[in-house]
Amino acid sequence: MTYEESLAYLDRLLAARQGAPRSYAPIKLERMRRLCELLGHPERATPVVLVAGTKGKGSTAAMIAAMVQAAGSRVGLYTKPHLVDIRERVRINGELITPDAFAGLIDEVRTAIIRGEGGPGWPPTYFEAAAALALLDFRRRAVDLAVVEVGIGGRLDATNVADPAVSVITTIGHDHTDTVGTRLSQIAAEDAGIMRPGRIVISAPQRPAASRALREAAAAIGATLVRVGREIRVRTLAASPEGIRFTVRGRQHLYRDLRLPLLGRHQATNAACAIGAVEALADRGFAIRETAVRSALAGLQWPARIEVVRSHPTVIVDVAHNTVSFQALRAALDETFPGRRLVLVLGILGDKDLAGIARIIAPRAAILIATRPHDARAVPPEQVAIAAQPWVSTVLVVDDPVDAIKKALGLAGRDDVVCATGSFHVAGPVRAYLFAASVDDAAPAKTIIRAS
């Protein structure tokens, strides 16, 4: 199988379920367990850290992997979705899986799926096949630790086939409410499914309903809940366009004046969760010294997380896609770029709280350009424009995200801020364009709506 054939195969798995209601039932996890059995149980080959939550799980997973790698271990990192290249999902010590290796492992997954034909709920989904590929790669290349980002929820997610040495739950908010529930307590109970009896679970600060659900879940199975804000403390010292400085008091050590080249105070909370996780790994033989923590955070590169990619005007690319992440983006913009005029490029997928997102971010913008993410689930940009209209004086519609960023750059002054956000399927193509091309002529806008 060639790399192109492997991508086509995954696309067929995706297309086979498009248009069908999203399933969230025990068959999901049973199907993934069956696939892993057919593959010789790659999920059992190495210690695993599982990272769930609504906001910050990708960043937290990347921080954990970087810290353990800096201490001298070989670390696999599985995250999703990707910005441009699906191989971004599978890394070992920061390096993407090669196209040939990717194709070979997808061929193994395809063969296993063929062998399992006729089983309940068969065939596996695109996400399940990709997660299985990551686990296979980590086994084949003998990593010391796998850090795995959970997809939706936790209890029934494909990644929960692993038996985590440590579990991490980042900030919980409302997302995927059609599958994991509409109440914070329901969402937290699903995330709590990645806890294991007798093991440590690290939690970010949570709203009361979510916090209570996590405490009850941990007590019910005898897991040790370690909470940022209680057992772990974090204090932000400074925030600037270059990143943040902060101090973390962990359970084992005080980490003074840490530096992280990511924007937003929420990233200090994510870092505190990551530090809690690596301290917990000490019981599994991973000795992570302060120097490794410090150097890993200072050198961390994690694209499209309120990432400044250009200056004059300042251009930011971000993957915020739910109300929790837009609250973090809004706070970072207000603190880091106070008073700066904002030109916002916004595209949203159909399963998100469009009205809630518009209420949070649109009032910060002087101009909002509604666009269409590169995904079949995209909300038509005209609907995004209508949702934003009450909150911003000028709204434009430019269908393609790359054309939208061109238009934004043409409208922005030298001291303005331009931000493209709303989805990985906006951030990915925009970021790729910005790194590959110089500023072109502004693209035409289809529609202009002026709020009364």
HUKASUL-V93754 format. One line per field, one symbol per residue. ss: DSSP state (H for helix, E for strand, L for the rest). A space follows every 10 residues. Layout:
BEGIN
ss = ???
END
This chain:
BEGIN
ss = LLHHHHHHHH HHHHHHHLLL LLLLLLHHHH HHHHHHHHLL LHHHLLEEEE EELLELHHHH HHHHHHHHHH LLLLEEEELL LLLLLHHHHE EELLEELLHH HHHHHHHHHH HHHHHLLLLL LLLLLHHHHH HHHHHHHHHH LLLLEEEEEL LLLLLLLHHH HLLLLEEEEL ELLLLLHHHH LLLHHHHHHH HHHHLLLLLE EEELLLLHHH HHHHHHHHHH HLLEEEEELL LEEEEEEEEE LLEEEEEEEL LLLEEEEEEE LLLLLHHHHH HHHHHHHHHH HHHHLLLLLH HHHHHHHHLL LLLLLLEEEE LLLEEEELLL LLHHHHHHHH HHHHHHLLLL LEEEEELLEL LLLHHHHHHH HHHHLLEEEE EELLLLLELL HHHHHHHHLL LLLEEEEEEE HHHHHHHHHH HLLLLLEEEE ELLHHHHHHH HHHHHHLLLL LLLLLLEEEE LL
END
